[in-house]
Amino acid sequence: MIADMDRPPQLADCPFCGKPPEVVWRKLNPRAGCKSEGCMGAKLPAISLDLQEDIDRWNTRSGHLQLPSMHRT
């Protein structure tokens, strides 16, 4: 379980299309995933935002955990 359930965790952009994932932030079953039409990431199951392992897996690129950038365009 993640430490701070008051706000969504920082997530890297989709590794396939580069767009930010869509986040559904609520107390029960918070989740995120890519929703871009035609993107391979949109075909993957949603990630559970109450499990740190899922968050780390989403933010990992080429076997290395990447911290998401703090800016959004």
PQR file of N, CA, C, O and H, with PARSE charges and radii, in Angstrom:
ATOM      1  N   MET A   1       0.850  -1.180   0.000 -0.4000 1.5000
ATOM      2  CA  MET A   1       0.000   0.000   0.000 -0.0000 2.0000
ATOM      3  C   MET A   1       0.889   1.234   0.000  0.5500 1.7000
ATOM      4  O   MET A   1       1.947   1.242   0.630 -0.5500 1.4000
ATOM      5  N   ILE A   2       0.460   2.286  -0.711 -0.4000 1.5000
ATOM      6  CA  ILE A   2       1.258   3.500  -0.753 -0.0000 2.0000
ATOM      7  C   ILE A   2       1.042   4.309   0.517  0.5500 1.7000
ATOM      8  O   ILE A   2       0.014   4.193   1.184 -0.5500 1.4000
ATOM      9  H   ILE A   2      -0.399   2.280  -1.223  0.4000 1.0000
ATOM     10  N   ALA A   3       2.038   5.129   0.834 -0.4000 1.5000
ATOM     11  CA  ALA A   3       2.022   5.860   2.094 -0.0000 2.0000
ATOM     12  C   ALA A   3       0.979   6.975   2.127  0.5500 1.7000
ATOM     13  O   ALA A   3       0.295   7.144   3.136 -0.5500 1.4000
ATOM     14  H   ALA A   3       2.874   5.223   0.292  0.4000 1.0000
ATOM     15  N   ASP A   4       0.846   7.736   1.044 -0.4000 1.5000
ATOM     16  CA  ASP A   4      -0.025   8.904   1.046 -0.0000 2.0000
ATOM     17  C   ASP A   4      -1.234   8.667   0.145  0.5500 1.7000
ATOM     18  O   ASP A   4      -1.147   8.826  -1.073 -0.5500 1.4000
ATOM     19  H   ASP A   4       1.401   7.598   0.224  0.4000 1.0000
ATOM     20  N   MET A   5      -2.346   8.292   0.738 -0.4000 1.5000
ATOM     21  CA  MET A   5      -3.560   8.037  -0.034 -0.0000 2.0000
ATOM     22  C   MET A   5      -4.398   9.295  -0.222  0.5500 1.7000
ATOM     23  O   MET A   5      -5.511   9.223  -0.741 -0.5500 1.4000
ATOM     24  H   MET A   5      -2.416   8.162   1.727  0.4000 1.0000
ATOM     25  N   ASP A   6      -3.867  10.466   0.201 -0.4000 1.5000
ATOM     26  CA  ASP A   6      -4.607  11.711   0.032 -0.0000 2.0000
ATOM     27  C   ASP A   6      -4.479  12.287  -1.369  0.5500 1.7000
ATOM     28  O   ASP A   6      -5.306  13.093  -1.794 -0.5500 1.4000
ATOM     29  H   ASP A   6      -2.962  10.524   0.623  0.4000 1.0000
ATOM     30  N   ARG A   7      -3.438  11.871  -2.086 -0.4000 1.5000
ATOM     31  CA  ARG A   7      -3.258  12.376  -3.443 -0.0000 2.0000
ATOM     32  C   ARG A   7      -2.663  11.281  -4.323  0.5500 1.7000
ATOM     33  O   ARG A   7      -1.971  10.391  -3.829 -0.5500 1.4000
ATOM     34  H   ARG A   7      -2.766  11.216  -1.741  0.4000 1.0000
ATOM     35  N   PRO A   8      -2.932  11.347  -5.624 -0.5600 1.5000
ATOM     36  CA  PRO A   8      -2.415  10.310  -6.515  0.2800 2.0000
ATOM     37  C   PRO A   8      -0.890  10.343  -6.587  0.5500 1.7000
ATOM     38  O   PRO A   8      -0.281  11.402  -6.435 -0.5500 1.4000
ATOM     39  N   PRO A   9      -0.279   9.194  -6.818 -0.5600 1.5000
ATOM     40  CA  PRO A   9       1.179   9.153  -6.964  0.2800 2.0000
ATOM     41  C   PRO A   9       1.602   9.757  -8.301  0.5500 1.7000
ATOM     42  O   PRO A   9       0.799   9.855  -9.229 -0.5500 1.4000
ATOM     43  N   GLN A  10       2.852  10.155  -8.390 -0.4000 1.5000
ATOM     44  CA  GLN A  10       3.408  10.651  -9.647 -0.0000 2.0000
ATOM     45  C   GLN A  10       3.607   9.454 -10.570  0.5500 1.7000
ATOM     46  O   GLN A  10       4.209   8.455 -10.175 -0.5500 1.4000
ATOM     47  H   GLN A  10       3.505  10.075  -7.636  0.4000 1.0000
ATOM     48  N   LEU A  11       3.106   9.553 -11.784 -0.4000 1.5000
ATOM     49  CA  LEU A  11       3.239   8.477 -12.758 -0.0000 2.0000
ATOM     50  C   LEU A  11       3.954   8.980 -13.997  0.5500 1.7000
ATOM     51  O   LEU A  11       3.715  10.097 -14.456 -0.5500 1.4000
ATOM     52  H   LEU A  11       2.617  10.364 -12.104  0.4000 1.0000
ATOM     53  N   ALA A  12       4.832   8.148 -14.532 -0.4000 1.5000
ATOM     54  CA  ALA A  12       5.486   8.470 -15.786 -0.0000 2.0000
ATOM     55  C   ALA A  12       4.449   8.404 -16.904  0.5500 1.7000
ATOM     56  O   ALA A  12       3.398   7.782 -16.753 -0.5500 1.4000
ATOM     57  H   ALA A  12       5.025   7.241 -14.159  0.4000 1.0000
ATOM     58  N   ASP A  13       4.754   9.050 -18.021 -0.4000 1.5000
ATOM     59  CA  ASP A  13       3.868   8.983 -19.178 -0.0000 2.0000
ATOM     60  C   ASP A  13       3.867   7.566 -19.742  0.5500 1.7000
ATOM     61  O   ASP A  13       4.739   6.762 -19.413 -0.5500 1.4000
ATOM     62  H   ASP A  13       5.607   9.556 -18.144  0.4000 1.0000
ATOM     63  N   CYS A  14       2.907   7.269 -20.574 -0.4000 1.5000
ATOM     64  CA  CYS A  14       2.788   5.947 -21.178 -0.0000 2.0000
ATOM     65  C   CYS A  14       4.080   5.615 -21.936  0.5500 1.7000
ATOM     66  O   CYS A  14       4.571   6.441 -22.706 -0.5500 1.4000
ATOM     67  H   CYS A  14       2.198   7.922 -20.841  0.4000 1.0000
ATOM     68  N   PRO A  15       4.630   4.426 -21.727 -0.5600 1.5000
ATOM     69  CA  PRO A  15       5.861   4.063 -22.423  0.2800 2.0000
ATOM     70  C   PRO A  15       5.657   3.829 -23.924  0.5500 1.7000
ATOM     71  O   PRO A  15       6.635   3.734 -24.667 -0.5500 1.4000
ATOM     72  N   PHE A  16       4.419   3.737 -24.376 -0.4000 1.5000
ATOM     73  CA  PHE A  16       4.147   3.463 -25.788 -0.0000 2.0000
ATOM     74  C   PHE A  16       3.828   4.723 -26.582  0.5500 1.7000
ATOM     75  O   PHE A  16       4.328   4.895 -27.694 -0.5500 1.4000
ATOM     76  H   PHE A  16       3.625   3.815 -23.773  0.4000 1.0000
ATOM     77  N   CYS A  17       2.994   5.615 -26.021 -0.4000 1.5000
ATOM     78  CA  CYS A  17       2.598   6.814 -26.776 -0.0000 2.0000
ATOM     79  C   CYS A  17       3.146   8.104 -26.180  0.5500 1.7000
ATOM     80  O   CYS A  17       3.140   9.141 -26.842 -0.5500 1.4000
ATOM     81  H   CYS A  17       2.588   5.475 -25.118  0.4000 1.0000
ATOM     82  N   GLY A  18       3.618   8.051 -24.941 -0.4000 1.5000
ATOM     83  CA  GLY A  18       4.203   9.240 -24.317 -0.0000 2.0000
ATOM     84  C   GLY A  18       3.197  10.196 -23.691  0.5500 1.7000
ATOM     85  O   GLY A  18       3.576  11.265 -23.214 -0.5500 1.4000
ATOM     86  H   GLY A  18       3.624   7.208 -24.403  0.4000 1.0000
ATOM     87  N   LYS A  19       1.935   9.829 -23.687 -0.4000 1.5000
ATOM     88  CA  LYS A  19       0.908  10.694 -23.091 -0.0000 2.0000
ATOM     89  C   LYS A  19       0.702  10.311 -21.626  0.5500 1.7000
ATOM     90  O   LYS A  19       0.960   9.168 -21.247 -0.5500 1.4000
ATOM     91  H   LYS A  19       1.627   8.960 -24.075  0.4000 1.0000
ATOM     92  N   PRO A  20       0.238  11.257 -20.793 -0.5600 1.5000
ATOM     93  CA  PRO A  20      -0.022  10.945 -19.388  0.2800 2.0000
ATOM     94  C   PRO A  20      -1.143   9.915 -19.243  0.5500 1.7000
ATOM     95  O   PRO A  20      -2.099   9.930 -20.018 -0.5500 1.4000
ATOM     96  N   PRO A  21      -1.033   9.025 -18.261 -0.5600 1.5000
ATOM     97  CA  PRO A  21      -2.107   8.045 -18.048  0.2800 2.0000
ATOM     98  C   PRO A  21      -3.345   8.712 -17.448  0.5500 1.7000
ATOM     99  O   PRO A  21      -3.245   9.736 -16.772 -0.5500 1.4000
ATOM    100  N   GLU A  22      -4.492   8.128 -17.698 -0.4000 1.5000
ATOM    101  CA  GLU A  22      -5.736   8.599 -17.089 -0.0000 2.0000
ATOM    102  C   GLU A  22      -5.808   8.009 -15.685  0.5500 1.7000
ATOM    103  O   GLU A  22      -5.662   6.800 -15.504 -0.5500 1.4000
ATOM    104  H   GLU A  22      -4.573   7.296 -18.246  0.4000 1.0000
ATOM    105  N   VAL A  23      -6.033   8.867 -14.696 -0.4000 1.5000
ATOM    106  CA  VAL A  23      -6.064   8.442 -13.295 -0.0000 2.0000
ATOM    107  C   VAL A  23      -7.482   8.519 -12.755  0.5500 1.7000
ATOM    108  O   VAL A  23      -8.158   9.535 -12.917 -0.5500 1.4000
ATOM    109  H   VAL A  23      -6.151   9.849 -14.843  0.4000 1.0000
ATOM    110  N   VAL A  24      -7.928   7.458 -12.120 -0.4000 1.5000
ATOM    111  CA  VAL A  24      -9.207   7.430 -11.400 -0.0000 2.0000
ATOM    112  C   VAL A  24      -8.822   7.341  -9.932  0.5500 1.7000
ATOM    113  O   VAL A  24      -8.442   6.278  -9.442 -0.5500 1.4000
ATOM    114  H   VAL A  24      -7.378   6.633 -11.989  0.4000 1.0000
ATOM    115  N   TRP A  25      -8.924   8.476  -9.231 -0.4000 1.5000
ATOM    116  CA  TRP A  25      -8.465   8.561  -7.849 -0.0000 2.0000
ATOM    117  C   TRP A  25      -9.652   8.575  -6.911  0.5500 1.7000
ATOM    118  O   TRP A  25     -10.389   9.558  -6.824 -0.5500 1.4000
ATOM    119  H   TRP A  25      -9.233   9.339  -9.629  0.4000 1.0000
ATOM    120  N   ARG A  26      -9.822   7.471  -6.214 -0.4000 1.5000
ATOM    121  CA  ARG A  26     -10.879   7.366  -5.213 -0.0000 2.0000
ATOM    122  C   ARG A  26     -10.401   6.409  -4.135  0.5500 1.7000
ATOM    123  O   ARG A  26      -9.407   5.705  -4.313 -0.5500 1.4000
ATOM    124  H   ARG A  26      -9.223   6.673  -6.285  0.4000 1.0000
ATOM    125  N   LYS A  27     -11.101   6.389  -3.034 -0.4000 1.5000
ATOM    126  CA  LYS A  27     -10.667   5.591  -1.889 -0.0000 2.0000
ATOM    127  C   LYS A  27     -10.631   4.095  -2.204  0.5500 1.7000
ATOM    128  O   LYS A  27      -9.670   3.410  -1.856 -0.5500 1.4000
ATOM    129  H   LYS A  27     -11.908   6.961  -2.889  0.4000 1.0000
ATOM    130  N   LEU A  28     -11.663   3.594  -2.853 -0.4000 1.5000
ATOM    131  CA  LEU A  28     -11.708   2.174  -3.208 -0.0000 2.0000
ATOM    132  C   LEU A  28     -11.294   1.989  -4.666  0.5500 1.7000
ATOM    133  O   LEU A  28     -11.850   2.618  -5.566 -0.5500 1.4000
ATOM    134  H   LEU A  28     -12.444   4.151  -3.136  0.4000 1.0000
ATOM    135  N   ASN A  29     -10.321   1.126  -4.883 -0.4000 1.5000
ATOM    136  CA  ASN A  29      -9.853   0.763  -6.214 -0.0000 2.0000
ATOM    137  C   ASN A  29      -9.341   1.945  -7.040  0.5500 1.7000
ATOM    138  O   ASN A  29      -9.815   2.151  -8.157 -0.5500 1.4000
ATOM    139  H   ASN A  29      -9.869   0.614  -4.152  0.4000 1.0000
ATOM    140  N   PRO A  30      -8.383   2.729  -6.523 -0.5600 1.5000
ATOM    141  CA  PRO A  30      -7.793   3.775  -7.361  0.2800 2.0000
ATOM    142  C   PRO A  30      -6.964   3.118  -8.456  0.5500 1.7000
ATOM    143  O   PRO A  30      -6.255   2.143  -8.205 -0.5500 1.4000
ATOM    144  N   ARG A  31      -7.057   3.661  -9.688 -0.4000 1.5000
ATOM    145  CA  ARG A  31      -6.364   3.016 -10.798 -0.0000 2.0000
ATOM    146  C   ARG A  31      -5.972   4.030 -11.867  0.5500 1.7000
ATOM    147  O   ARG A  31      -6.429   5.173 -11.874 -0.5500 1.4000
ATOM    148  H   ARG A  31      -7.633   4.452  -9.892  0.4000 1.0000
ATOM    149  N   ALA A  32      -5.116   3.571 -12.763 -0.4000 1.5000
ATOM    150  CA  ALA A  32      -4.664   4.422 -13.864 -0.0000 2.0000
ATOM    151  C   ALA A  32      -4.289   3.544 -15.041  0.5500 1.7000
ATOM    152  O   ALA A  32      -4.040   2.347 -14.893 -0.5500 1.4000
ATOM    153  H   ALA A  32      -4.745   2.643 -12.758  0.4000 1.0000
ATOM    154  N   GLY A  33      -4.255   4.150 -16.192 -0.4000 1.5000
ATOM    155  CA  GLY A  33      -3.833   3.455 -17.402 -0.0000 2.0000
ATOM    156  C   GLY A  33      -3.933   4.383 -18.587  0.5500 1.7000
ATOM    157  O   GLY A  33      -4.574   5.432 -18.514 -0.5500 1.4000
ATOM    158  H   GLY A  33      -4.457   5.122 -16.313  0.4000 1.0000
ATOM    159  N   CYS A  34      -3.308   4.004 -19.669 -0.4000 1.5000
ATOM    160  CA  CYS A  34      -3.370   4.804 -20.888 -0.0000 2.0000
ATOM    161  C   CYS A  34      -4.731   4.602 -21.550  0.5500 1.7000
ATOM    162  O   CYS A  34      -5.240   3.483 -21.618 -0.5500 1.4000
ATOM    163  H   CYS A  34      -2.787   3.152 -19.728  0.4000 1.0000
ATOM    164  N   LYS A  35      -5.299   5.674 -22.024 -0.4000 1.5000
ATOM    165  CA  LYS A  35      -6.590   5.604 -22.712 -0.0000 2.0000
ATOM    166  C   LYS A  35      -6.491   6.162 -24.124  0.5500 1.7000
ATOM    167  O   LYS A  35      -7.515   6.423 -24.755 -0.5500 1.4000
ATOM    168  H   LYS A  35      -4.885   6.582 -21.968  0.4000 1.0000
ATOM    169  N   SER A  36      -5.265   6.351 -24.634 -0.4000 1.5000
ATOM    170  CA  SER A  36      -5.079   6.905 -25.974 -0.0000 2.0000
ATOM    171  C   SER A  36      -5.520   5.897 -27.028  0.5500 1.7000
ATOM    172  O   SER A  36      -5.123   4.732 -26.991 -0.5500 1.4000
ATOM    173  H   SER A  36      -4.433   6.139 -24.121  0.4000 1.0000
ATOM    174  N   GLU A  37      -6.337   6.350 -27.959 -0.4000 1.5000
ATOM    175  CA  GLU A  37      -6.843   5.475 -29.010 -0.0000 2.0000
ATOM    176  C   GLU A  37      -5.693   4.932 -29.858  0.5500 1.7000
ATOM    177  O   GLU A  37      -4.832   5.685 -30.314 -0.5500 1.4000
ATOM    178  H   GLU A  37      -6.659   7.296 -27.989  0.4000 1.0000
ATOM    179  N   GLY A  38      -5.693   3.635 -30.056 -0.4000 1.5000
ATOM    180  CA  GLY A  38      -4.684   2.999 -30.880 -0.0000 2.0000
ATOM    181  C   GLY A  38      -3.360   2.708 -30.180  0.5500 1.7000
ATOM    182  O   GLY A  38      -2.445   2.163 -30.796 -0.5500 1.4000
ATOM    183  H   GLY A  38      -6.392   3.024 -29.685  0.4000 1.0000
ATOM    184  N   CYS A  39      -3.248   3.058 -28.919 -0.4000 1.5000
ATOM    185  CA  CYS A  39      -2.000   2.860 -28.176 -0.0000 2.0000
ATOM    186  C   CYS A  39      -1.949   1.448 -27.591  0.5500 1.7000
ATOM    187  O   CYS A  39      -2.945   0.942 -27.074 -0.5500 1.4000
ATOM    188  H   CYS A  39      -3.992   3.501 -28.418  0.4000 1.0000
ATOM    189  N   MET A  40      -0.774   0.822 -27.682 -0.4000 1.5000
ATOM    190  CA  MET A  40      -0.591  -0.507 -27.091 -0.0000 2.0000
ATOM    191  C   MET A  40      -0.824  -0.457 -25.579  0.5500 1.7000
ATOM    192  O   MET A  40      -1.340  -1.416 -25.005 -0.5500 1.4000
ATOM    193  H   MET A  40       0.035   1.234 -28.102  0.4000 1.0000
ATOM    194  N   GLY A  41      -0.449   0.649 -24.929 -0.4000 1.5000
ATOM    195  CA  GLY A  41      -0.643   0.801 -23.482 -0.0000 2.0000
ATOM    196  C   GLY A  41      -2.110   0.770 -23.087  0.5500 1.7000
ATOM    197  O   GLY A  41      -2.441   0.373 -21.969 -0.5500 1.4000
ATOM    198  H   GLY A  41      -0.030   1.428 -25.396  0.4000 1.0000
ATOM    199  N   ALA A  42      -2.989   1.179 -23.984 -0.4000 1.5000
ATOM    200  CA  ALA A  42      -4.426   1.176 -23.694 -0.0000 2.0000
ATOM    201  C   ALA A  42      -4.973  -0.250 -23.655  0.5500 1.7000
ATOM    202  O   ALA A  42      -6.052  -0.485 -23.111 -0.5500 1.4000
ATOM    203  H   ALA A  42      -2.720   1.501 -24.891  0.4000 1.0000
ATOM    204  N   LYS A  43      -4.243  -1.191 -24.221 -0.4000 1.5000
ATOM    205  CA  LYS A  43      -4.675  -2.590 -24.228 -0.0000 2.0000
ATOM    206  C   LYS A  43      -4.246  -3.326 -22.965  0.5500 1.7000
ATOM    207  O   LYS A  43      -4.705  -4.440 -22.711 -0.5500 1.4000
ATOM    208  H   LYS A  43      -3.366  -1.000 -24.662  0.4000 1.0000
ATOM    209  N   LEU A  44      -3.377  -2.720 -22.177 -0.4000 1.5000
ATOM    210  CA  LEU A  44      -2.903  -3.338 -20.946 -0.0000 2.0000
ATOM    211  C   LEU A  44      -3.926  -3.151 -19.832  0.5500 1.7000
ATOM    212  O   LEU A  44      -4.710  -2.204 -19.883 -0.5500 1.4000
ATOM    213  H   LEU A  44      -3.004  -1.815 -22.383  0.4000 1.0000
ATOM    214  N   PRO A  45      -3.942  -4.027 -18.826 -0.5600 1.5000
ATOM    215  CA  PRO A  45      -4.854  -3.832 -17.689  0.2800 2.0000
ATOM    216  C   PRO A  45      -4.502  -2.565 -16.918  0.5500 1.7000
ATOM    217  O   PRO A  45      -3.352  -2.125 -16.912 -0.5500 1.4000
ATOM    218  N   ALA A  46      -5.496  -1.993 -16.275 -0.4000 1.5000
ATOM    219  CA  ALA A  46      -5.268  -0.805 -15.441 -0.0000 2.0000
ATOM    220  C   ALA A  46      -4.319  -1.168 -14.299  0.5500 1.7000
ATOM    221  O   ALA A  46      -4.306  -2.302 -13.820 -0.5500 1.4000
ATOM    222  H   ALA A  46      -6.430  -2.350 -16.279  0.4000 1.0000
ATOM    223  N   ILE A  47      -3.524  -0.182 -13.873 -0.4000 1.5000
ATOM    224  CA  ILE A  47      -2.639  -0.425 -12.732 -0.0000 2.0000
ATOM    225  C   ILE A  47      -3.336   0.012 -11.452  0.5500 1.7000
ATOM    226  O   ILE A  47      -4.067   1.002 -11.435 -0.5500 1.4000
ATOM    227  H   ILE A  47      -3.534   0.739 -14.263  0.4000 1.0000
ATOM    228  N   SER A  48      -3.106  -0.719 -10.411 -0.4000 1.5000
ATOM    229  CA  SER A  48      -3.702  -0.429  -9.108 -0.0000 2.0000
ATOM    230  C   SER A  48      -2.846   0.621  -8.398  0.5500 1.7000
ATOM    231  O   SER A  48      -1.662   0.397  -8.148 -0.5500 1.4000
ATOM    232  H   SER A  48      -2.512  -1.524 -10.425  0.4000 1.0000
ATOM    233  N   LEU A  49      -3.445   1.753  -8.079 -0.4000 1.5000
ATOM    234  CA  LEU A  49      -2.688   2.838  -7.454 -0.0000 2.0000
ATOM    235  C   LEU A  49      -2.580   2.709  -5.945  0.5500 1.7000
ATOM    236  O   LEU A  49      -1.990   3.572  -5.295 -0.5500 1.4000
ATOM    237  H   LEU A  49      -4.407   1.934  -8.283  0.4000 1.0000
ATOM    238  N   ASP A  50      -3.140   1.641  -5.372 -0.4000 1.5000
ATOM    239  CA  ASP A  50      -2.936   1.425  -3.945 -0.0000 2.0000
ATOM    240  C   ASP A  50      -1.857   0.369  -3.699  0.5500 1.7000
ATOM    241  O   ASP A  50      -1.632  -0.044  -2.561 -0.5500 1.4000
ATOM    242  H   ASP A  50      -3.619   0.940  -5.900  0.4000 1.0000
ATOM    243  N   LEU A  51      -1.190  -0.064  -4.775 -0.4000 1.5000
ATOM    244  CA  LEU A  51      -0.085  -1.019  -4.659 -0.0000 2.0000
ATOM    245  C   LEU A  51       1.200  -0.377  -5.190  0.5500 1.7000
ATOM    246  O   LEU A  51       1.308  -0.108  -6.386 -0.5500 1.4000
ATOM    247  H   LEU A  51      -1.372   0.272  -5.699  0.4000 1.0000
ATOM    248  N   GLN A  52       2.163  -0.133  -4.316 -0.4000 1.5000
ATOM    249  CA  GLN A  52       3.408   0.510  -4.716 -0.0000 2.0000
ATOM    250  C   GLN A  52       4.122  -0.283  -5.808  0.5500 1.7000
ATOM    251  O   GLN A  52       4.758   0.310  -6.680 -0.5500 1.4000
ATOM    252  H   GLN A  52       2.075  -0.352  -3.344  0.4000 1.0000
ATOM    253  N   GLU A  53       4.028  -1.620  -5.775 -0.4000 1.5000
ATOM    254  CA  GLU A  53       4.679  -2.448  -6.796 -0.0000 2.0000
ATOM    255  C   GLU A  53       4.130  -2.144  -8.193  0.5500 1.7000
ATOM    256  O   GLU A  53       4.888  -2.098  -9.161 -0.5500 1.4000
ATOM    257  H   GLU A  53       3.512  -2.102  -5.066  0.4000 1.0000
ATOM    258  N   ASP A  54       2.813  -1.936  -8.297 -0.4000 1.5000
ATOM    259  CA  ASP A  54       2.220  -1.610  -9.596 -0.0000 2.0000
ATOM    260  C   ASP A  54       2.684  -0.240 -10.078  0.5500 1.7000
ATOM    261  O   ASP A  54       2.977  -0.059 -11.259 -0.5500 1.4000
ATOM    262  H   ASP A  54       2.197  -1.973  -7.511  0.4000 1.0000
ATOM    263  N   ILE A  55       2.749   0.716  -9.169 -0.4000 1.5000
ATOM    264  CA  ILE A  55       3.214   2.059  -9.517 -0.0000 2.0000
ATOM    265  C   ILE A  55       4.662   2.000 -10.003  0.5500 1.7000
ATOM    266  O   ILE A  55       5.004   2.593 -11.027 -0.5500 1.4000
ATOM    267  H   ILE A  55       2.511   0.569  -8.209  0.4000 1.0000
ATOM    268  N   ASP A  56       5.513   1.279  -9.262 -0.4000 1.5000
ATOM    269  CA  ASP A  56       6.915   1.153  -9.653 -0.0000 2.0000
ATOM    270  C   ASP A  56       7.051   0.451 -11.003  0.5500 1.7000
ATOM    271  O   ASP A  56       7.890   0.832 -11.819 -0.5500 1.4000
ATOM    272  H   ASP A  56       5.235   0.798  -8.430  0.4000 1.0000
ATOM    273  N   ARG A  57       6.233  -0.571 -11.238 -0.4000 1.5000
ATOM    274  CA  ARG A  57       6.276  -1.285 -12.513 -0.0000 2.0000
ATOM    275  C   ARG A  57       5.921  -0.346 -13.666  0.5500 1.7000
ATOM    276  O   ARG A  57       6.573  -0.377 -14.710 -0.5500 1.4000
ATOM    277  H   ARG A  57       5.552  -0.880 -10.574  0.4000 1.0000
ATOM    278  N   TRP A  58       4.887   0.493 -13.486 -0.4000 1.5000
ATOM    279  CA  TRP A  58       4.493   1.448 -14.531 -0.0000 2.0000
ATOM    280  C   TRP A  58       5.616   2.447 -14.779  0.5500 1.7000
ATOM    281  O   TRP A  58       5.880   2.810 -15.926 -0.5500 1.4000
ATOM    282  H   TRP A  58       4.358   0.518 -12.638  0.4000 1.0000
ATOM    283  N   ASN A  59       6.277   2.893 -13.720 -0.4000 1.5000
ATOM    284  CA  ASN A  59       7.318   3.910 -13.846 -0.0000 2.0000
ATOM    285  C   ASN A  59       8.683   3.337 -14.241  0.5500 1.7000
ATOM    286  O   ASN A  59       9.654   4.089 -14.324 -0.5500 1.4000
ATOM    287  H   ASN A  59       6.063   2.598 -12.789  0.4000 1.0000
ATOM    288  N   THR A  60       8.781   2.037 -14.483 -0.4000 1.5000
ATOM    289  CA  THR A  60      10.057   1.423 -14.853 -0.0000 2.0000
ATOM    290  C   THR A  60      10.193   1.361 -16.374  0.5500 1.7000
ATOM    291  O   THR A  60       9.287   0.924 -17.083 -0.5500 1.4000
ATOM    292  H   THR A  60       7.992   1.426 -14.416  0.4000 1.0000
ATOM    293  N   ARG A  61      11.352   1.810 -16.850 -0.4000 1.5000
ATOM    294  CA  ARG A  61      11.679   1.776 -18.280 -0.0000 2.0000
ATOM    295  C   ARG A  61      13.001   1.053 -18.456  0.5500 1.7000
ATOM    296  O   ARG A  61      13.974   1.374 -17.775 -0.5500 1.4000
ATOM    297  H   ARG A  61      12.089   2.165 -16.274  0.4000 1.0000
ATOM    298  N   SER A  62      13.052   0.100 -19.343 -0.4000 1.5000
ATOM    299  CA  SER A  62      14.278  -0.659 -19.646 -0.0000 2.0000
ATOM    300  C   SER A  62      14.930  -1.218 -18.389  0.5500 1.7000
ATOM    301  O   SER A  62      16.156  -1.234 -18.278 -0.5500 1.4000
ATOM    302  H   SER A  62      12.261  -0.161 -19.897  0.4000 1.0000
ATOM    303  N   GLY A  63      14.116  -1.674 -17.443 -0.4000 1.5000
ATOM    304  CA  GLY A  63      14.643  -2.274 -16.227 -0.0000 2.0000
ATOM    305  C   GLY A  63      15.069  -1.288 -15.163  0.5500 1.7000
ATOM    306  O   GLY A  63      15.572  -1.701 -14.118 -0.5500 1.4000
ATOM    307  H   GLY A  63      13.120  -1.661 -17.533  0.4000 1.0000
ATOM    308  N   HIS A  64      14.884   0.023 -15.394 -0.4000 1.5000
ATOM    309  CA  HIS A  64      15.290   1.045 -14.433 -0.0000 2.0000
ATOM    310  C   HIS A  64      14.089   1.895 -14.031  0.5500 1.7000
ATOM    311  O   HIS A  64      13.336   2.372 -14.880 -0.5500 1.4000
ATOM    312  H   HIS A  64      14.476   0.359 -16.243  0.4000 1.0000
ATOM    313  N   LEU A  65      13.925   2.073 -12.729 -0.4000 1.5000
ATOM    314  CA  LEU A  65      12.843   2.917 -12.233 -0.0000 2.0000
ATOM    315  C   LEU A  65      13.122   4.361 -12.622  0.5500 1.7000
ATOM    316  O   LEU A  65      14.204   4.880 -12.346 -0.5500 1.4000
ATOM    317  H   LEU A  65      14.536   1.685 -12.039  0.4000 1.0000
ATOM    318  N   GLN A  66      12.166   5.006 -13.255 -0.4000 1.5000
ATOM    319  CA  GLN A  66      12.299   6.395 -13.688 -0.0000 2.0000
ATOM    320  C   GLN A  66      11.344   7.261 -12.876  0.5500 1.7000
ATOM    321  O   GLN A  66      10.168   6.928 -12.728 -0.5500 1.4000
ATOM    322  H   GLN A  66      11.288   4.585 -13.480  0.4000 1.0000
ATOM    323  N   LEU A  67      11.840   8.341 -12.366 -0.4000 1.5000
ATOM    324  CA  LEU A  67      10.968   9.280 -11.681 -0.0000 2.0000
ATOM    325  C   LEU A  67      10.290  10.143 -12.722  0.5500 1.7000
ATOM    326  O   LEU A  67      10.967  10.692 -13.591 -0.5500 1.4000
ATOM    327  H   LEU A  67      12.796   8.611 -12.487  0.4000 1.0000
ATOM    328  N   PRO A  68       8.971  10.282 -12.666 -0.5600 1.5000
ATOM    329  CA  PRO A  68       8.271  11.083 -13.659  0.2800 2.0000
ATOM    330  C   PRO A  68       8.623  12.546 -13.538  0.5500 1.7000
ATOM    331  O   PRO A  68       8.921  13.042 -12.452 -0.5500 1.4000
ATOM    332  N   SER A  69       8.586  13.233 -14.668 -0.4000 1.5000
ATOM    333  CA  SER A  69       8.862  14.671 -14.642 -0.0000 2.0000
ATOM    334  C   SER A  69       7.718  15.372 -13.923  0.5500 1.7000
ATOM    335  O   SER A  69       6.591  14.877 -13.901 -0.5500 1.4000
ATOM    336  H   SER A  69       8.343  12.830 -15.551  0.4000 1.0000
ATOM    337  N   MET A  70       8.008  16.504 -13.347 -0.4000 1.5000
ATOM    338  CA  MET A  70       7.011  17.225 -12.559 -0.0000 2.0000
ATOM    339  C   MET A  70       6.175  18.160 -13.422  0.5500 1.7000
ATOM    340  O   MET A  70       5.233  18.773 -12.920 -0.5500 1.4000
ATOM    341  H   MET A  70       8.923  16.906 -13.365  0.4000 1.0000
ATOM    342  N   HIS A  71       6.497  18.285 -14.713 -0.4000 1.5000
ATOM    343  CA  HIS A  71       5.734  19.196 -15.573 -0.0000 2.0000
ATOM    344  C   HIS A  71       4.812  18.415 -16.486  0.5500 1.7000
ATOM    345  O   HIS A  71       5.115  17.291 -16.887 -0.5500 1.4000
ATOM    346  H   HIS A  71       7.263  17.786 -15.120  0.4000 1.0000
ATOM    347  N   ARG A  72       3.727  19.001 -16.797 -0.4000 1.5000
ATOM    348  CA  ARG A  72       2.765  18.451 -17.750 -0.0000 2.0000
ATOM    349  C   ARG A  72       2.449  19.537 -18.761  0.5500 1.7000
ATOM    350  O   ARG A  72       2.332  20.713 -18.414 -0.5500 1.4000
ATOM    351  H   ARG A  72       3.480  19.914 -16.471  0.4000 1.0000
ATOM    352  N   THR A  73       2.312  19.136 -20.002 -0.4000 1.5000
ATOM    353  CA  THR A  73       1.971  20.109 -21.036 -0.0000 2.0000
ATOM    354  C   THR A  73       0.541  19.971 -21.445  0.5500 1.7000
ATOM    355  O   THR A  73       0.073  20.711 -22.310 -0.5500 1.4000
ATOM    356  H   THR A  73       2.407  18.181 -20.284  0.4000 1.0000
TER
END
